[in-house]
């Protein structure tokens, strides 16, 4: 019995909020986001899933979501974009934004 890997579309369509970091390996500010995302993940735990998408390896995804610059962060829930911003976002601000925007099931 094999389990199919979940697709990006299936991942962002779920109830669990997903923060997508569109980045490039050559991008300096993108490298600055890595420890910020790790800190955000520690603070929010399983309330959110954080994934990274390399725009050079996934140009179709970058194009579909109109990513013009990196890093671009997009927060998805139930298949909808609920927040997006380009550039480096400090961890405390990112945690606050995510907490204000996600709709947890009670």
SULJO-V906074 format. One record per residue. N is the residue number from 1. RES is the residue in three letters. PHI is phi in degrees with one decimal (* if undefined). OMEGA is omega in whole degrees, 0 to 359 (999 if undefined). BURIAL is b if it has 16 or more other ideal C-beta (glycine too) atoms within 10 Angstrom, else e. Layout:
BEGIN
n=N res=RES phi=PHI omega=OMEGA burial=BURIAL
n=N res=RES phi=PHI omega=OMEGA burial=BURIAL
END
This chain:
BEGIN
n=1 res=UNK phi=* omega=181 burial=e
n=2 res=UNK phi=-105.1 omega=177 burial=e
n=3 res=UNK phi=-102.9 omega=179 burial=e
n=4 res=UNK phi=-73.2 omega=175 burial=e
n=5 res=UNK phi=-66.0 omega=181 burial=e
n=6 res=UNK phi=-74.1 omega=180 burial=e
n=7 res=UNK phi=-86.5 omega=178 burial=e
n=8 res=UNK phi=-57.6 omega=180 burial=b
n=9 res=UNK phi=-60.5 omega=179 burial=e
n=10 res=UNK phi=-67.0 omega=181 burial=e
n=11 res=UNK phi=-62.4 omega=183 burial=e
n=12 res=UNK phi=-77.6 omega=180 burial=b
n=13 res=UNK phi=-84.7 omega=185 burial=e
n=14 res=UNK phi=-78.7 omega=178 burial=e
n=15 res=UNK phi=-67.4 omega=182 burial=e
n=16 res=UNK phi=-72.1 omega=178 burial=b
n=17 res=UNK phi=-62.3 omega=180 burial=b
n=18 res=UNK phi=-126.2 omega=175 burial=b
n=19 res=UNK phi=-97.1 omega=180 burial=b
n=20 res=UNK phi=-106.0 omega=176 burial=b
n=21 res=UNK phi=-101.4 omega=174 burial=b
n=22 res=UNK phi=-83.4 omega=188 burial=b
n=23 res=UNK phi=-139.3 omega=172 burial=b
n=24 res=UNK phi=-136.6 omega=184 burial=b
n=25 res=UNK phi=-65.2 omega=182 burial=e
n=26 res=UNK phi=-86.3 omega=188 burial=e
n=27 res=UNK phi=-90.5 omega=179 burial=b
n=28 res=UNK phi=-59.6 omega=179 burial=e
n=29 res=UNK phi=-59.3 omega=178 burial=e
n=30 res=UNK phi=-63.4 omega=179 burial=b
n=31 res=UNK phi=-65.7 omega=178 burial=e
n=32 res=UNK phi=-67.6 omega=182 burial=e
n=33 res=UNK phi=-73.4 omega=185 burial=b
n=34 res=UNK phi=-55.5 omega=179 burial=e
n=35 res=UNK phi=-66.7 omega=178 burial=e
n=36 res=UNK phi=-66.2 omega=179 burial=b
n=37 res=UNK phi=-66.0 omega=178 burial=b
n=38 res=UNK phi=-64.0 omega=179 burial=e
n=39 res=UNK phi=-64.8 omega=179 burial=e
n=40 res=UNK phi=-61.2 omega=179 burial=b
n=41 res=UNK phi=-61.6 omega=178 burial=b
n=42 res=UNK phi=-62.3 omega=184 burial=e
n=43 res=UNK phi=-71.8 omega=185 burial=e
n=44 res=UNK phi=-96.6 omega=177 burial=b
n=45 res=UNK phi=57.2 omega=184 burial=e
n=46 res=UNK phi=-86.1 omega=175 burial=e
n=47 res=UNK phi=-69.9 omega=185 burial=e
n=48 res=UNK phi=-146.4 omega=173 burial=b
n=49 res=UNK phi=-111.6 omega=179 burial=b
n=50 res=UNK phi=-116.7 omega=178 burial=b
n=51 res=UNK phi=-128.7 omega=179 burial=e
n=52 res=UNK phi=-114.3 omega=178 burial=e
n=53 res=UNK phi=-124.8 omega=178 burial=b
n=54 res=UNK phi=-77.7 omega=184 burial=b
n=55 res=UNK phi=-66.4 omega=179 burial=b
n=56 res=UNK phi=-75.1 omega=179 burial=e
n=57 res=UNK phi=-90.8 omega=183 burial=e
n=58 res=UNK phi=-131.1 omega=184 burial=e
n=59 res=UNK phi=-63.2 omega=179 burial=e
n=60 res=UNK phi=-67.1 omega=178 burial=e
n=61 res=UNK phi=-64.4 omega=180 burial=b
n=62 res=UNK phi=-61.4 omega=180 burial=b
n=63 res=UNK phi=-67.7 omega=181 burial=e
n=64 res=UNK phi=-58.3 omega=182 burial=e
n=65 res=UNK phi=-100.1 omega=175 burial=b
n=66 res=UNK phi=52.8 omega=177 burial=e
n=67 res=UNK phi=-79.2 omega=183 burial=b
n=68 res=UNK phi=-99.5 omega=180 burial=e
n=69 res=UNK phi=-141.8 omega=179 burial=e
n=70 res=UNK phi=-122.9 omega=356 burial=b
n=71 res=UNK phi=-76.5 omega=170 burial=b
n=72 res=UNK phi=-122.8 omega=179 burial=b
n=73 res=UNK phi=-105.2 omega=177 burial=b
n=74 res=UNK phi=-129.0 omega=178 burial=b
n=75 res=UNK phi=-102.0 omega=180 burial=b
n=76 res=UNK phi=-112.3 omega=168 burial=b
n=77 res=UNK phi=-152.1 omega=181 burial=b
n=78 res=UNK phi=54.0 omega=176 burial=e
n=79 res=UNK phi=79.7 omega=182 burial=e
n=80 res=UNK phi=-110.4 omega=173 burial=e
n=81 res=UNK phi=-78.2 omega=180 burial=e
n=82 res=UNK phi=-108.5 omega=176 burial=b
n=83 res=UNK phi=-168.0 omega=173 burial=b
n=84 res=UNK phi=-152.8 omega=178 burial=e
n=85 res=UNK phi=-159.5 omega=174 burial=e
n=86 res=UNK phi=-100.1 omega=179 burial=e
n=87 res=UNK phi=99.9 omega=181 burial=e
n=88 res=UNK phi=-77.2 omega=178 burial=b
n=89 res=UNK phi=-117.4 omega=179 burial=b
n=90 res=UNK phi=-60.0 omega=185 burial=e
n=91 res=UNK phi=-56.4 omega=182 burial=b
n=92 res=UNK phi=-61.8 omega=179 burial=e
n=93 res=UNK phi=-71.1 omega=180 burial=e
n=94 res=UNK phi=-63.9 omega=179 burial=b
n=95 res=UNK phi=-60.8 omega=180 burial=b
n=96 res=UNK phi=-62.9 omega=181 burial=e
n=97 res=UNK phi=-60.8 omega=182 burial=b
n=98 res=UNK phi=-63.7 omega=181 burial=b
n=99 res=UNK phi=-60.5 omega=180 burial=e
n=100 res=UNK phi=-75.1 omega=187 burial=e
n=101 res=UNK phi=-100.3 omega=183 burial=e
n=102 res=UNK phi=-82.3 omega=180 burial=b
n=103 res=UNK phi=-112.4 omega=181 burial=e
n=104 res=UNK phi=-80.2 omega=174 burial=e
n=105 res=UNK phi=-76.3 omega=182 burial=e
n=106 res=UNK phi=-95.0 omega=999 burial=e
END
